[in-house]
Amino acid sequence: MNAYLKKTVATISLAATLALTGCVSTELKTNDKYDLPVEFSTTNPAMIFPVSLHGVPGNDSEVGLAIKDKNFSFENVIVLHVDSTGGIPVPGVRRVTAFGGIINVKNLEVISYIEKDLVLGNDQDAILAQMPLEMNAIVEELTGKK
């Protein structure tokens, strides 16, 4: 197995672990080995990796994200997932749980992790309008900039 494939498999495994853990908390959890805020730039980019636990485009049974570009190299990956299953139905709103984490792919370590409950408007337009704001807020928390 080549190095790229090993890193991809490790990233998907760590991402699934983040998304499936049972720690329910809105408190940011951090790895003491890493300093916050985590700085990203053109020389130190991070890949944002939306994780699907319900299949990927073209394959409902595959977990993760199909990555086709093999020419990139990132030290850090920001993992995001929203679970919309479960919860008590409330008219007009949808309760979801959002998971996020930063994984240092080079060392295969989690830098920071958060799980938080969100309340979204219960129609497609409202969800599409609100999700980018919610995900950006989670990324700010994960990087220590909020």
N, C-alpha and C positions, 0 to 999 in steps of 0.2 A: 504494500500500500504506500503510495507516494506521500510526501509531507503535506501537500495541499489537502489531499483527501483525509488524512489523519486529523488535521486541524479542523476541517469542516465537520467531520464526525464528532470530534470532541466538543466543538461549539454547539452543535445540535443537541448533544447529550446534556451539556451543562444548561442549555436553554430550557430543555424539557424538565430538568431537575428544578430550575428556578420556578417554572410555571406550575409544577406539581407539588411543591412543598406545602406542608400543612401550617406554616406560620402565618397566622392571620393578624396583620398589624399594619397601621399606616405609618409606623415609625421606620425611618430609614435605618437599615442595618448596614454596617460598613466593616471592611477588613482592615484591621489596624496596621497592616503592612503598607497600606497606600494612603497618601495624603489627599484630602479634599480641599479645595475643589479640584476635580480632574480637568485638566486643560486640553482642549482639542484645537488643532489648527491645520493649515494646509500641509505642514510637515509632520504633524501627529494627528492624523484623522482617525475617526472611529466609524465603523459601519453600523448603521441602525438595522437591526435584524428582527423584523416582525415575525413572530412564531405562530404558526397555526397548528393547533392540536387536533383539528378537524379536517385535515387533508390540505394539500397544496394544489395550485392550479393544474388541472389535468390528471390528478391522482388523489381521490378521496381517502385512500388508505395510508398515504405517506404523511408522516409528521415532520414538521419543520418548514423550511423554505428551499425551493429548488434554486440553487445558485449556478449560473451558467458561465460567468466571467471568471476565468482562472488566473487573470493577470493582476489581481490586487493583493495587497499585503497590509493587513491592519493588525495593530498590537491590541487594540481594544474593540469590543463589540458591545453595542447597546442592544439588549434584548427586550422586546415588548410583547405582551400578550394580553388580550381582554377575553375573559370568560363570561359569556352571557347566559350560561345555563343555570338553572336553579333560581332560588330567591322567591320571595312572596310577591305575586303579581299585584301591582298597584296601578289603577287606571291612569293613563296619560304619561307614565314614566317607566323606564326600564332600569333595573338595578343590575350592575355588572361588577365584576372584580377585575381590576387591572393589576398585572404583575410587571415588574421591570427590574432589570439588573444590568450591571456593567461587568463584562467578563474580560480579563486579561488573557488573550489567546496565547500569547507567548509563554506565560507561566501556568496557564489553565487554572486560574484562580478567579473567584468572584470578588470584585472590588466593592460593589455596593448592591443592595437589593431592597425592593419595596413592594408591598402588596397593599392595595387600597380599594375600598368600595367606592363606586361612583354611581351617581344617579343621572341618567340621560333622558332626554325627551323621547317618547316612544313612537316616533315616526322616522322614516328613512332620512328625510331632509334635516331634521333636528340632530340625529345621530351623526350624520356626515359633517354638520357644522360644528358640533361640540367635540368630536373625537380628536381632531388635531390640537385643539387647545388643551385638552386633558393629557394627551401624550406628550406635548411639549412641556407641560408642568411636571410630569413624571421625570422626563429627561433632566430638567433643571434640578429637581430634588436629587436624582441619582448622581449627578456631577457635583453636587454640593454648592450650586449657584443660587439656590432659593433659600 
